[in-house]
Structures are given as structure tokens and as C-alpha cells.
Amino acid sequence: MSKETEKQRWQRNFADLLQELRVAQTGVQILFAFLLTLPFSSGFTRTTNFQKDTYIIALLAAAAAAAMIISPVAFHRALFRQGRKPELVRFAHRVAIGGLAFMLISMVSAVLLITDFVLGRLAALVLTGVTGAWFLTFWLVLPLAARRNWGDDIDDEDDTPRVLPGD
């Protein structure tokens, strides 16, 4: 089996990143669409100023997330066939992280909005805190712990199984 070239590695990294962004893009687009329709529902007139402010935060964060998660496509179009794959991968990596951060804000804000509307402020704050902690656990804490515990990257060509911490 031959080793991949540097160019092939950057191409593979970009393809992998695009696959990840497709998943995030679908989620943020569905959330954004839901938020765009919400003010037109009959119950929206009963929202408090706090709920309307929370709605605006959720809507704007979803818009920011969509812009950032989709931006690697526009960046790729602008740099198409210029041999700039390393720069594109680095850019896409940064905006993917930013897009996920805005998606987190939007999702947690949407939970706050809905739970405050349905259950009241105290329950909403508790459930929103739990939801935020849940997302941060799976999107930040566990990946960073795995990165720290699993060590440096391994060669993709190496098929030797790694022993995970605690095994």
C-alpha cells in the first residue's frame, strides 16, 4: 500500500470536513427554518419580551451558524483549482468550529424560548442549563478529553488497533 502524498492528504482532509459540515448544515437549516416560521404561528403573540429577546438571539445565532457552516463551499469556489487546499482546510476547520458554537447558542436559546413559554422561567432555566451542559459535554468536553487521552495522531496507514484508556 502506497503512502498518500501531501496533496492527497489535504484533499482527503477537505472531503472529510465537508462530510461533517453536511451533517451540521442539515441540522442548522432545519432549526433556522423552524425559527423563521415561529413568529407567524398564532401563539407567538402571547410571548413576553424576554421570550422575544430569546427568540431573536436564537434566530440570529442560527443565521450565523448557517453562514459559517456553508462558507467553505463559497471559499472553495473562490479558490477552485488554485492549489490552495491547505488554506481551505484550515479556514473550513475554523469556521466549522465557529458555526458549531453559534449552533449551540441557537439550540440552547430555542430550548429556553420553548420551555419558558410552556413551563415557566424557573423550569426553563434549569432545563436550559442541563441542555447546555449536555451539548458542551458531547461537543467539547469529551472530544477534548479524547484528544488529550489518546495522544498524538497516528499514521492513517497504520492498521494497528489502539488500546483506549480504561481498556
C-alpha positions, 0 to 999 in steps of 0.5 A, a space after each residue: 500500500 502506497 503512502 498518500 502524498 501531501 496533496 492527497 492528504 489535504 484533499 482527503 482532509 477537505 472531503 472529510 470536513 465537508 462530510 461533517 459540515 453536511 451533517 451540521 448544515 442539515 441540522 442548522 437549516 432545519 432549526 433556522 427554518 423552524 425559527 423563521 416560521 415561529 413568529 407567524 404561528 398564532 401563539 407567538 403573540 402571547 410571548 413576553 419580551 424576554 421570550 422575544 429577546 430569546 427568540 431573536 438571539 436564537 434566530 440570529 445565532 442560527 443565521 450565523 451558524 448557517 453562514 459559517 457552516 456553508 462558507 467553505 463551499 463559497 471559499 472553495 469556489 473562490 479558490 477552485 483549482 488554485 492549489 490552495 487546499 491547505 488554506 481551505 482546510 484550515 479556514 473550513 476547520 475554523 469556521 466549522 468550529 465557529 458555526 458549531 458554537 453559534 449552533 449551540 447558542 441557537 439550540 440552547 436559546 430555542 430550548 429556553 424560548 420553548 420551555 419558558 413559554 410552556 413551563 415557566 422561567 424557573 423550569 426553563 432555566 434549569 432545563 436550559 442549563 442541563 441542555 447546555 451542559 449536555 451539548 458542551 459535554 458531547 461537543 467539547 468536553 469529551 472530544 477534548 478529553 479524547 484528544 488529550 487521552 489518546 495522544 498524538 495522531 497516528 499514521 492513517 496507514 497504520 492498521 494497528 488497533 489502539 488500546 483506549 484508556 480504561 481498556 
